[in-house]
Amino acid sequence: MVIGALLGSTANRQETQTQPERLAYAADSANVPDAIAKVKSGEFAAVHVDMIANAGAVEAIPILKQQFVSVEDDAFAERAEKIVLES
């Protein structure tokens, strides 16, 4: 009985470890250069275009223009067009 009680109390005790807080990929402005590289390579998602737009990364406009003409994704085309026109 005593062993069962000891094992039960050990199992109920949980240790919490604190980890440094990390921002989500899209929320971390340090990832904008990576997003630009992904768009430039052609291997990107809408999140990358949104990151570029939110960061105001005007250096990516030529890359977006180039991708704008070669991508068939309407959502990307709308985002890229908005970024290019706002600049």
Biopython code that builds the backbone (N, CA, C, O; Angstrom):
import numpy as np
from Bio.PDB.StructureBuilder import StructureBuilder

atoms = [
    (1, "MET", "N", (0.807, -1.189, 0.000)),
    (1, "MET", "CA", (0.000, 0.000, 0.000)),
    (1, "MET", "C", (0.853, 1.256, 0.000)),
    (1, "MET", "O", (0.563, 2.213, -0.718)),
    (2, "VAL", "N", (1.883, 1.249, 0.791)),
    (2, "VAL", "CA", (2.739, 2.422, 0.874)),
    (2, "VAL", "C", (3.432, 2.673, -0.458)),
    (2, "VAL", "O", (3.568, 3.818, -0.888)),
    (3, "ILE", "N", (3.867, 1.600, -1.108)),
    (3, "ILE", "CA", (4.534, 1.751, -2.410)),
    (3, "ILE", "C", (3.562, 2.315, -3.432)),
    (3, "ILE", "O", (3.929, 3.193, -4.212)),
    (4, "GLY", "N", (2.323, 1.822, -3.440)),
    (4, "GLY", "CA", (1.310, 2.336, -4.353)),
    (4, "GLY", "C", (1.041, 3.808, -4.115)),
    (4, "GLY", "O", (0.872, 4.566, -5.071)),
    (5, "ALA", "N", (1.000, 4.219, -2.884)),
    (5, "ALA", "CA", (0.762, 5.627, -2.556)),
    (5, "ALA", "C", (1.931, 6.489, -3.019)),
    (5, "ALA", "O", (1.738, 7.590, -3.535)),
    (6, "LEU", "N", (3.125, 5.983, -2.832)),
    (6, "LEU", "CA", (4.308, 6.734, -3.275)),
    (6, "LEU", "C", (4.344, 6.849, -4.792)),
    (6, "LEU", "O", (4.624, 7.923, -5.324)),
    (7, "LEU", "N", (4.068, 5.761, -5.489)),
    (7, "LEU", "CA", (4.049, 5.784, -6.953)),
    (7, "LEU", "C", (2.946, 6.698, -7.468)),
    (7, "LEU", "O", (3.148, 7.429, -8.438)),
    (8, "GLY", "N", (1.808, 6.661, -6.839)),
    (8, "GLY", "CA", (0.696, 7.522, -7.249)),
    (8, "GLY", "C", (1.022, 8.981, -7.083)),
    (8, "GLY", "O", (0.703, 9.788, -7.956)),
    (9, "SER", "N", (1.651, 9.343, -5.982)),
    (9, "SER", "CA", (1.981, 10.753, -5.775)),
    (9, "SER", "C", (3.067, 11.213, -6.730)),
    (9, "SER", "O", (3.093, 12.379, -7.125)),
    (10, "THR", "N", (3.964, 10.312, -7.104)),
    (10, "THR", "CA", (5.006, 10.661, -8.068)),
    (10, "THR", "C", (4.396, 10.860, -9.450)),
    (10, "THR", "O", (4.781, 11.777, -10.175)),
    (11, "ALA", "N", (3.452, 10.010, -9.813)),
    (11, "ALA", "CA", (2.824, 10.114, -11.126)),
    (11, "ALA", "C", (1.977, 11.370, -11.235)),
    (11, "ALA", "O", (1.859, 11.940, -12.319)),
    (12, "ASN", "N", (1.390, 11.807, -10.141)),
    (12, "ASN", "CA", (0.546, 12.999, -10.176)),
    (12, "ASN", "C", (1.355, 14.291, -10.222)),
    (12, "ASN", "O", (0.860, 15.331, -10.658)),
    (13, "ARG", "N", (2.576, 14.214, -9.777)),
    (13, "ARG", "CA", (3.417, 15.408, -9.756)),
    (13, "ARG", "C", (3.981, 15.640, -11.160)),
    (13, "ARG", "O", (4.631, 14.765, -11.733)),
    (14, "GLN", "N", (3.730, 16.789, -11.685)),
    (14, "GLN", "CA", (4.240, 17.120, -13.019)),
    (14, "GLN", "C", (5.205, 18.276, -12.897)),
    (14, "GLN", "O", (4.940, 19.274, -12.228)),
    (15, "GLU", "N", (6.316, 18.113, -13.555)),
    (15, "GLU", "CA", (7.289, 19.198, -13.565)),
    (15, "GLU", "C", (7.049, 20.043, -14.810)),
    (15, "GLU", "O", (6.942, 19.521, -15.919)),
    (16, "THR", "N", (6.968, 21.320, -14.615)),
    (16, "THR", "CA", (6.796, 22.207, -15.759)),
    (16, "THR", "C", (8.131, 22.854, -16.077)),
    (16, "THR", "O", (8.803, 23.404, -15.204)),
    (17, "GLN", "N", (8.485, 22.779, -17.304)),
    (17, "GLN", "CA", (9.725, 23.396, -17.757)),
    (17, "GLN", "C", (9.363, 24.622, -18.582)),
    (17, "GLN", "O", (8.507, 24.568, -19.464)),
    (18, "THR", "N", (10.011, 25.687, -18.285)),
    (18, "THR", "CA", (9.745, 26.892, -19.059)),
    (18, "THR", "C", (10.693, 26.936, -20.237)),
    (18, "THR", "O", (11.892, 26.690, -20.105)),
    (19, "GLN", "N", (10.144, 27.247, -21.372)),
    (19, "GLN", "CA", (10.936, 27.390, -22.588)),
    (19, "GLN", "C", (10.902, 28.838, -23.001)),
    (19, "GLN", "O", (9.907, 29.527, -22.777)),
    (20, "PRO", "N", (11.979, 29.311, -23.604)),
    (20, "PRO", "CA", (11.954, 30.693, -24.070)),
    (20, "PRO", "C", (10.802, 30.883, -25.061)),
    (20, "PRO", "O", (10.535, 30.018, -25.896)),
    (21, "GLU", "N", (10.137, 32.012, -24.954)),
    (21, "GLU", "CA", (9.000, 32.284, -25.827)),
    (21, "GLU", "C", (9.493, 32.538, -27.244)),
    (21, "GLU", "O", (10.358, 33.383, -27.473)),
    (22, "ARG", "N", (8.930, 31.792, -28.194)),
    (22, "ARG", "CA", (9.291, 31.956, -29.597)),
    (22, "ARG", "C", (8.073, 32.423, -30.360)),
    (22, "ARG", "O", (6.964, 31.929, -30.155)),
    (23, "LEU", "N", (8.289, 33.367, -31.229)),
    (23, "LEU", "CA", (7.197, 33.847, -32.064)),
    (23, "LEU", "C", (6.925, 32.826, -33.162)),
    (23, "LEU", "O", (7.813, 32.078, -33.571)),
    (24, "ALA", "N", (5.708, 32.810, -33.619)),
    (24, "ALA", "CA", (5.376, 31.988, -34.772)),
    (24, "ALA", "C", (6.174, 32.490, -35.966)),
    (24, "ALA", "O", (6.551, 33.661, -36.019)),
    (25, "TYR", "N", (6.429, 31.613, -36.915)),
    (25, "TYR", "CA", (7.250, 31.950, -38.082)),
    (25, "TYR", "C", (6.804, 33.259, -38.723)),
    (25, "TYR", "O", (7.628, 34.140, -38.973)),
    (26, "ALA", "N", (5.525, 33.391, -38.986)),
    (26, "ALA", "CA", (5.023, 34.576, -39.690)),
    (26, "ALA", "C", (5.068, 35.838, -38.836)),
    (26, "ALA", "O", (5.106, 36.944, -39.375)),
    (27, "ALA", "N", (5.065, 35.690, -37.529)),
    (27, "ALA", "CA", (5.064, 36.857, -36.649)),
    (27, "ALA", "C", (6.474, 37.372, -36.360)),
    (27, "ALA", "O", (6.636, 38.464, -35.815)),
    (28, "ASP", "N", (7.474, 36.605, -36.716)),
    (28, "ASP", "CA", (8.858, 36.970, -36.410)),
    (28, "ASP", "C", (9.472, 37.685, -37.610)),
    (28, "ASP", "O", (9.720, 37.078, -38.652)),
    (29, "SER", "N", (9.711, 38.981, -37.446)),
    (29, "SER", "CA", (10.253, 39.776, -38.563)),
    (29, "SER", "C", (11.649, 39.322, -38.979)),
    (29, "SER", "O", (12.106, 39.661, -40.070)),
    (30, "ALA", "N", (12.324, 38.570, -38.136)),
    (30, "ALA", "CA", (13.640, 38.035, -38.506)),
    (30, "ALA", "C", (13.531, 37.026, -39.646)),
    (30, "ALA", "O", (14.536, 36.693, -40.274)),
    (31, "ASN", "N", (12.320, 36.536, -39.921)),
    (31, "ASN", "CA", (12.116, 35.553, -40.988)),
    (31, "ASN", "C", (11.787, 36.187, -42.336)),
    (31, "ASN", "O", (11.609, 35.469, -43.320)),
    (32, "VAL", "N", (11.703, 37.508, -42.403)),
    (32, "VAL", "CA", (11.369, 38.176, -43.667)),
    (32, "VAL", "C", (12.403, 37.875, -44.756)),
    (32, "VAL", "O", (12.008, 37.586, -45.885)),
    (33, "PRO", "N", (13.715, 37.928, -44.468)),
    (33, "PRO", "CA", (14.676, 37.569, -45.522)),
    (33, "PRO", "C", (14.469, 36.149, -46.048)),
    (33, "PRO", "O", (14.653, 35.894, -47.238)),
    (34, "ASP", "N", (14.092, 35.234, -45.172)),
    (34, "ASP", "CA", (13.803, 33.870, -45.606)),
    (34, "ASP", "C", (12.568, 33.850, -46.501)),
    (34, "ASP", "O", (12.535, 33.130, -47.499)),
    (35, "ALA", "N", (11.555, 34.636, -46.146)),
    (35, "ALA", "CA", (10.340, 34.705, -46.961)),
    (35, "ALA", "C", (10.658, 35.246, -48.357)),
    (35, "ALA", "O", (10.138, 34.746, -49.354)),
    (36, "ILE", "N", (11.506, 36.261, -48.421)),
    (36, "ILE", "CA", (11.909, 36.824, -49.713)),
    (36, "ILE", "C", (12.651, 35.771, -50.529)),
    (36, "ILE", "O", (12.410, 35.628, -51.728)),
    (37, "ALA", "N", (13.550, 35.035, -49.884)),
    (37, "ALA", "CA", (14.295, 33.983, -50.589)),
    (37, "ALA", "C", (13.363, 32.899, -51.101)),
    (37, "ALA", "O", (13.562, 32.376, -52.198)),
    (38, "LYS", "N", (12.343, 32.554, -50.313)),
    (38, "LYS", "CA", (11.381, 31.529, -50.751)),
    (38, "LYS", "C", (10.611, 32.009, -51.982)),
    (38, "LYS", "O", (10.425, 31.248, -52.930)),
    (39, "VAL", "N", (10.165, 33.267, -51.972)),
    (39, "VAL", "CA", (9.440, 33.797, -53.129)),
    (39, "VAL", "C", (10.357, 33.824, -54.344)),
    (39, "VAL", "O", (9.948, 33.470, -55.450)),
    (40, "LYS", "N", (11.589, 34.242, -54.133)),
    (40, "LYS", "CA", (12.555, 34.310, -55.239)),
    (40, "LYS", "C", (12.793, 32.931, -55.852)),
    (40, "LYS", "O", (12.961, 32.806, -57.065)),
    (41, "SER", "N", (12.806, 31.895, -55.007)),
    (41, "SER", "CA", (13.051, 30.535, -55.498)),
    (41, "SER", "C", (11.828, 29.932, -56.183)),
    (41, "SER", "O", (11.933, 28.949, -56.917)),
    (42, "GLY", "N", (10.671, 30.532, -55.934)),
    (42, "GLY", "CA", (9.442, 29.990, -56.494)),
    (42, "GLY", "C", (8.792, 28.953, -55.592)),
    (42, "GLY", "O", (7.700, 28.473, -55.897)),
    (43, "GLU", "N", (9.436, 28.599, -54.495)),
    (43, "GLU", "CA", (8.919, 27.623, -53.535)),
    (43, "GLU", "C", (8.383, 28.370, -52.317)),
    (43, "GLU", "O", (9.059, 28.442, -51.291)),
    (44, "PHE", "N", (7.180, 28.923, -52.419)),
    (44, "PHE", "CA", (6.646, 29.766, -51.357)),
    (44, "PHE", "C", (5.157, 29.521, -51.188)),
    (44, "PHE", "O", (4.508, 28.849, -51.989)),
    (45, "ALA", "N", (4.647, 30.095, -50.111)),
    (45, "ALA", "CA", (3.211, 30.014, -49.809)),
    (45, "ALA", "C", (2.697, 31.421, -49.547)),
    (45, "ALA", "O", (3.471, 32.376, -49.491)),
    (46, "ALA", "N", (1.404, 31.536, -49.391)),
    (46, "ALA", "CA", (0.791, 32.843, -49.162)),
    (46, "ALA", "C", (1.352, 33.514, -47.907)),
    (46, "ALA", "O", (1.451, 34.740, -47.848)),
    (47, "VAL", "N", (1.717, 32.711, -46.907)),
    (47, "VAL", "CA", (2.267, 33.288, -45.681)),
    (47, "VAL", "C", (3.530, 34.094, -45.963)),
    (47, "VAL", "O", (3.769, 35.115, -45.318)),
    (48, "HIS", "N", (4.343, 33.644, -46.925)),
    (48, "HIS", "CA", (5.575, 34.358, -47.261)),
    (48, "HIS", "C", (5.269, 35.713, -47.885)),
    (48, "HIS", "O", (5.920, 36.709, -47.569)),
    (49, "VAL", "N", (4.286, 35.748, -48.761)),
    (49, "VAL", "CA", (3.890, 37.010, -49.399)),
    (49, "VAL", "C", (3.302, 37.957, -48.349)),
    (49, "VAL", "O", (3.584, 39.155, -48.358)),
    (50, "ASP", "N", (2.497, 37.418, -47.460)),
    (50, "ASP", "CA", (1.923, 38.244, -46.396)),
    (50, "ASP", "C", (3.008, 38.822, -45.496)),
    (50, "ASP", "O", (2.934, 39.985, -45.098)),
    (51, "MET", "N", (4.009, 38.018, -45.178)),
    (51, "MET", "CA", (5.109, 38.512, -44.340)),
    (51, "MET", "C", (5.827, 39.672, -45.016)),
    (51, "MET", "O", (6.146, 40.673, -44.374)),
    (52, "ILE", "N", (6.079, 39.533, -46.304)),
    (52, "ILE", "CA", (6.755, 40.593, -47.064)),
    (52, "ILE", "C", (5.911, 41.855, -47.048)),
    (52, "ILE", "O", (6.428, 42.953, -46.840)),
    (53, "ALA", "N", (4.614, 41.697, -47.268)),
    (53, "ALA", "CA", (3.712, 42.857, -47.277)),
    (53, "ALA", "C", (3.661, 43.528, -45.912)),
    (53, "ALA", "O", (3.756, 44.752, -45.812)),
    (54, "ASN", "N", (3.511, 42.732, -44.871)),
    (54, "ASN", "CA", (3.411, 43.286, -43.520)),
    (54, "ASN", "C", (4.697, 43.980, -43.092)),
    (54, "ASN", "O", (4.662, 44.939, -42.321)),
    (55, "ALA", "N", (5.820, 43.501, -43.586)),
    (55, "ALA", "CA", (7.110, 44.100, -43.232)),
    (55, "ALA", "C", (7.405, 45.331, -44.073)),
    (55, "ALA", "O", (8.309, 46.099, -43.746)),
    (56, "GLY", "N", (6.651, 45.532, -45.157)),
    (56, "GLY", "CA", (6.927, 46.655, -46.048)),
    (56, "GLY", "C", (8.258, 46.500, -46.751)),
    (56, "GLY", "O", (8.961, 47.482, -46.989)),
    (57, "ALA", "N", (8.602, 45.274, -47.082)),
    (57, "ALA", "CA", (9.893, 44.967, -47.695)),
    (57, "ALA", "C", (9.873, 45.323, -49.177)),
    (57, "ALA", "O", (9.659, 44.459, -50.027)),
    (58, "VAL", "N", (10.096, 46.588, -49.479)),
    (58, "VAL", "CA", (10.023, 47.070, -50.862)),
    (58, "VAL", "C", (11.097, 46.451, -51.748)),
    (58, "VAL", "O", (10.956, 46.433, -52.970)),
    (59, "GLU", "N", (12.160, 45.946, -51.149)),
    (59, "GLU", "CA", (13.215, 45.318, -51.947)),
    (59, "GLU", "C", (12.716, 44.044, -52.630)),
    (59, "GLU", "O", (13.349, 43.544, -53.560)),
    (60, "ALA", "N", (11.584, 43.525, -52.167)),
    (60, "ALA", "CA", (11.030, 42.305, -52.753)),
    (60, "ALA", "C", (10.100, 42.579, -53.925)),
    (60, "ALA", "O", (9.649, 41.640, -54.581)),
    (61, "ILE", "N", (9.807, 43.829, -54.200)),
    (61, "ILE", "CA", (8.846, 44.162, -55.265)),
    (61, "ILE", "C", (9.252, 43.589, -56.622)),
    (61, "ILE", "O", (8.404, 43.001, -57.293)),
    (62, "PRO", "N", (10.507, 43.729, -57.059)),
    (62, "PRO", "CA", (10.866, 43.127, -58.353)),
    (62, "PRO", "C", (10.659, 41.611, -58.382)),
    (62, "PRO", "O", (10.248, 41.055, -59.400)),
    (63, "ILE", "N", (10.943, 40.958, -57.274)),
    (63, "ILE", "CA", (10.746, 39.507, -57.193)),
    (63, "ILE", "C", (9.265, 39.176, -57.272)),
    (63, "ILE", "O", (8.867, 38.239, -57.964)),
    (64, "LEU", "N", (8.451, 39.948, -56.563)),
    (64, "LEU", "CA", (7.006, 39.726, -56.599)),
    (64, "LEU", "C", (6.449, 39.959, -57.998)),
    (64, "LEU", "O", (5.589, 39.210, -58.461)),
    (65, "LYS", "N", (6.939, 40.994, -58.667)),
    (65, "LYS", "CA", (6.481, 41.254, -60.039)),
    (65, "LYS", "C", (6.809, 40.078, -60.945)),
    (65, "LYS", "O", (5.986, 39.660, -61.759)),
    (66, "GLN", "N", (8.013, 39.551, -60.798)),
    (66, "GLN", "CA", (8.440, 38.415, -61.616)),
    (66, "GLN", "C", (7.556, 37.194, -61.336)),
    (66, "GLN", "O", (7.114, 36.518, -62.265)),
    (67, "GLN", "N", (7.303, 36.918, -60.066)),
    (67, "GLN", "CA", (6.467, 35.776, -59.709)),
    (67, "GLN", "C", (5.006, 36.010, -60.089)),
    (67, "GLN", "O", (4.290, 35.069, -60.434)),
    (68, "PHE", "N", (4.573, 37.253, -60.025)),
    (68, "PHE", "CA", (3.193, 37.605, -60.331)),
    (68, "PHE", "C", (2.796, 37.131, -61.728)),
    (68, "PHE", "O", (1.675, 36.663, -61.923)),
    (69, "VAL", "N", (3.687, 37.244, -62.688)),
    (69, "VAL", "CA", (3.363, 36.856, -64.060)),
    (69, "VAL", "C", (3.465, 35.352, -64.284)),
    (69, "VAL", "O", (2.902, 34.835, -65.249)),
    (70, "SER", "N", (4.177, 34.641, -63.404)),
    (70, "SER", "CA", (4.386, 33.216, -63.651)),
    (70, "SER", "C", (3.578, 32.288, -62.751)),
    (70, "SER", "O", (3.646, 31.071, -62.919)),
    (71, "VAL", "N", (2.818, 32.824, -61.804)),
    (71, "VAL", "CA", (2.071, 31.997, -60.859)),
    (71, "VAL", "C", (0.588, 32.037, -61.204)),
    (71, "VAL", "O", (0.042, 33.087, -61.541)),
    (72, "GLU", "N", (-0.042, 30.893, -61.116)),
    (72, "GLU", "CA", (-1.457, 30.800, -61.442)),
    (72, "GLU", "C", (-2.358, 30.864, -60.210)),
    (72, "GLU", "O", (-3.577, 30.755, -60.346)),
    (73, "ASP", "N", (-1.804, 31.034, -59.030)),
    (73, "ASP", "CA", (-2.564, 31.097, -57.781)),
    (73, "ASP", "C", (-3.197, 32.481, -57.664)),
    (73, "ASP", "O", (-2.489, 33.477, -57.516)),
    (74, "ASP", "N", (-4.525, 32.547, -57.731)),
    (74, "ASP", "CA", (-5.228, 33.830, -57.692)),
    (74, "ASP", "C", (-4.999, 34.587, -56.389)),
    (74, "ASP", "O", (-4.871, 35.811, -56.392)),
    (75, "ALA", "N", (-4.947, 33.856, -55.271)),
    (75, "ALA", "CA", (-4.733, 34.507, -53.978)),
    (75, "ALA", "C", (-3.365, 35.187, -53.954)),
    (75, "ALA", "O", (-3.240, 36.316, -53.479)),
    (76, "PHE", "N", (-2.351, 34.511, -54.459)),
    (76, "PHE", "CA", (-1.018, 35.121, -54.505)),
    (76, "PHE", "C", (-1.027, 36.310, -55.437)),
    (76, "PHE", "O", (-0.485, 37.365, -55.106)),
    (77, "ALA", "N", (-1.631, 36.155, -56.589)),
    (77, "ALA", "CA", (-1.650, 37.242, -57.564)),
    (77, "ALA", "C", (-2.282, 38.495, -56.973)),
    (77, "ALA", "O", (-1.786, 39.602, -57.184)),
    (78, "GLU", "N", (-3.367, 38.326, -56.238)),
    (78, "GLU", "CA", (-4.023, 39.483, -55.610)),
    (78, "GLU", "C", (-3.117, 40.137, -54.573)),
    (78, "GLU", "O", (-3.013, 41.363, -54.526)),
    (79, "ARG", "N", (-2.460, 39.329, -53.743)),
    (79, "ARG", "CA", (-1.553, 39.880, -52.722)),
    (79, "ARG", "C", (-0.381, 40.595, -53.373)),
    (79, "ARG", "O", (-0.038, 41.716, -52.996)),
    (80, "ALA", "N", (0.224, 39.946, -54.343)),
    (80, "ALA", "CA", (1.382, 40.535, -55.007)),
    (80, "ALA", "C", (1.006, 41.826, -55.712)),
    (80, "ALA", "O", (1.741, 42.812, -55.651)),
    (81, "GLU", "N", (-0.135, 41.818, -56.379)),
    (81, "GLU", "CA", (-0.578, 43.014, -57.076)),
    (81, "GLU", "C", (-0.813, 44.161, -56.086)),
    (81, "GLU", "O", (-0.441, 45.303, -56.356)),
    (82, "LYS", "N", (-1.424, 43.856, -54.950)),
    (82, "LYS", "CA", (-1.678, 44.878, -53.941)),
    (82, "LYS", "C", (-0.361, 45.468, -53.417)),
    (82, "LYS", "O", (-0.247, 46.682, -53.248)),
    (83, "ILE", "N", (0.616, 44.617, -53.164)),
    (83, "ILE", "CA", (1.914, 45.081, -52.675)),
    (83, "ILE", "C", (2.599, 45.966, -53.700)),
    (83, "ILE", "O", (3.123, 47.028, -53.366)),
    (84, "VAL", "N", (2.592, 45.527, -54.942)),
    (84, "VAL", "CA", (3.246, 46.283, -56.014)),
    (84, "VAL", "C", (2.561, 47.627, -56.222)),
    (84, "VAL", "O", (3.231, 48.645, -56.393)),
    (85, "LEU", "N", (1.239, 47.636, -56.209)),
    (85, "LEU", "CA", (0.506, 48.884, -56.446)),
    (85, "LEU", "C", (0.625, 49.857, -55.286)),
    (85, "LEU", "O", (0.606, 51.070, -55.497)),
    (86, "GLU", "N", (0.748, 49.350, -54.063)),
    (86, "GLU", "CA", (0.866, 50.221, -52.903)),
    (86, "GLU", "C", (2.253, 50.851, -52.777)),
    (86, "GLU", "O", (2.421, 51.826, -52.044)),
    (87, "SER", "N", (3.219, 50.323, -53.461)),
    (87, "SER", "CA", (4.581, 50.833, -53.309)),
    (87, "SER", "C", (4.810, 52.057, -54.173)),
    (87, "SER", "O", (5.906, 52.619, -54.169)),
]
sb = StructureBuilder()
sb.init_structure("model")
sb.init_model(0)
sb.init_chain("A")
sb.init_seg("    ")
for serial, (resi, resn, name, xyz) in enumerate(atoms, 1):
    if name == "N":
        sb.init_residue(resn, " ", resi, " ")
    sb.init_atom(name, np.array(xyz, "f"), 0.0, 1.0, " ", f" {name:<3s}", serial, name[0])
structure = sb.get_structure()
